[in-house]
Amino acid sequence: MIDLSDFSPGAVPLDMAKRYLLATGWHVRVPRPYLARAESEVVRVLMEGRTGGKRNFDVYMSSQKDFEGIELVVPNNVETPEYSSLMARVINALAAVEEREESEVVRSIREVAFDVVRSRIPDAQVVNDAIKLDIARSFVVGIRSVLATTATTELQPTAYFLRLKKEAAEYADRCRFGHTFRGSFGFTVESPLQQNDQIALFGIATSPPFERRVIQRLTRGLKLVAEAVAADSTAPITSSPSVGFSANVCEQLASLVEQTSQGGIAFDFSFSPEWSSQDLPSEPRESFFVGRPQVEVIKAAAKELRSQIQSWTETVYGRVTRLATAADPSDLTDLMGDREVAILWSSEELGDITVRCSLSPTDYLKAVEAHAAGKPVEVSGTLERRSRRWILLEPSGFTLHS
């Protein structure tokens, strides 16, 4: 039996306990109007002990067939004197039902609002249960970059990206640096989750929030890294940026390991039961190790992903900054000469970039006029990244703006 003194309101937050119970298949049983018909003998005794008839607890029933008929008497007010004893009984009962230690149940309750990433470094870098501050700093900076680039890749699942998205950076800043833990020295990072108040219809799992999808992508990416090492090939990573890592994530993950621990880093993931998904592992926890072989394949994959040509339909708007042609600009009959213009475009996604495109004689004359007058132009086409240059292919709709 766990020590009742451990269960102050701060030790087991009541709101987290209720969220955990609902997430793991328990529901509040509607109270009956008369004491003589109370849910169980335990409930009846508790009710008889109250002086005013005000009920300071709720009764939870399990919806799982294996635990049918089991009742949990859960306090509904942290200010009552019975809070600690009632919560201790809840923890003991859950530990028995789930066949786990009470401490593990408590941890699961406290973490129900988060998906958790635990990282461990080898004992060689630990002295008297402590590590150097520069190692800790490298980890904190590095794991934030890994989370932010993974979040950007979730929003923009391409082989690589040029700019970190604002929403991704904000997500990384919302993550919490939890308690360190002993045993090869570990760091805990908590990815926040909103409460799942969606109603699942016909047994179909509700759509997970963005924060859950980021951590899922991180675990999928690490699985692909393990597959790449086993196959001695970068193909599992480079063929799957839509579901796994972009070049940016690969680079930040490799940097995290190299800057923090030459012996590698172990990653353990645990997912909140509030959000279920087919992509989640069958076990509540999943573990990966990233050492020298993994770093080498990750860095090789990053280079290959960077070399992939990306293209999409885009409309470019901005000033003409450069004109280049070997033909006579005024000769509209010369269709063979190349007429290239460069447009400075301020893109929300890519920042300020220079886009080059080849125009028809008529459109090129418009570009000359726009350049001379300092007027902006607009043109649509297929935007493509080639090495360090941006090219707009098959331009159309070239328009001069006032």
Number of C-alpha atoms within 10 A of each C-alpha: 9 13 9 14 10 14 19 16 15 10 13 19 16 21 13 17 22 19 19 22 22 18 18 14 14 21 18 17 14 11 13 10 8 7 14 9 12 15 16 13 10 12 19 14 12 15 18 11 10 11 8 8 10 8 14 18 19 19 20 20 20 20 15 12 7 9 12 10 11 15 22 26 22 23 23 17 15 17 11 11 9 14 21 22 16 19 25 23 17 20 25 20 18 18 17 12 12 11 10 12 14 20 13 12 19 20 12 19 22 20 22 25 23 24 23 23 23 20 23 21 24 16 15 12 17 15 10 5 12 13 15 10 9 11 14 14 12 17 20 16 12 21 20 20 23 22 24 26 30 31 29 26 28 25 15 17 18 20 25 24 20 9 13 19 19 12 13 23 17 12 19 21 13 13 19 14 14 13 12 14 14 13 12 17 19 17 19 19 21 19 25 20 20 14 15 18 9 10 10 10 8 6 7 10 14 15 14 16 13 16 21 22 18 23 22 24 21 22 24 19 23 24 17 23 29 20 17 21 17 11 11 12 15 22 16 20 30 25 15 17 22 15 18 28 35 29 27 25 28 29 21 23 25 23 19 23 24 18 15 21 18 14 16 21 23 18 20 17 21 22 25 22 22 23 23 17 16 7 11 16 14 8 8 11 13 16 15 16 17 20 17 16 15 21 22 15 21 29 19 18 26 25 15 16 23 17 15 15 12 15 16 11 12 14 16 22 21 21 23 25 16 15 16 13 13 10 15 12 18 11 12 14 11 13 11 10 16 18 21 17 21 22 24 19 21 15 12 9 13 13 11 11 14 20 22 22 19 21 21 19 22 14 20 23 17 17 29 16 14 20 19 10 11 14 15 19 22 19 20 18 20 16 22 19 16 13 10 6 11 17 20 24 18 12 20 16 11 21 16 18 12 9
